[in-house]
Amino acid sequence: MEKELEELKIRFLKIFSNLPEDVRKDIIAVIDKKPYNWDVAYIEIKNDTDLGRKILKTLKDLAII
């Protein structure tokens, strides 16, 4: 499972690095009824938080990454 999360993190970071600044404000995931945009997702995923892992799993389920 940890390897899968690391692969998802790498895919997310590659996508994020190519996004235009204005797109980074778009909502990409809703976790526990709270919306998260690309910028917040980046911070959470980069810091390897529980929320970051939830966001990664959600993005995978939505076929965003």
Order of alpha helices (4+ residues) and beta strands (2+ residues): alpha-beta-beta-alpha-alpha
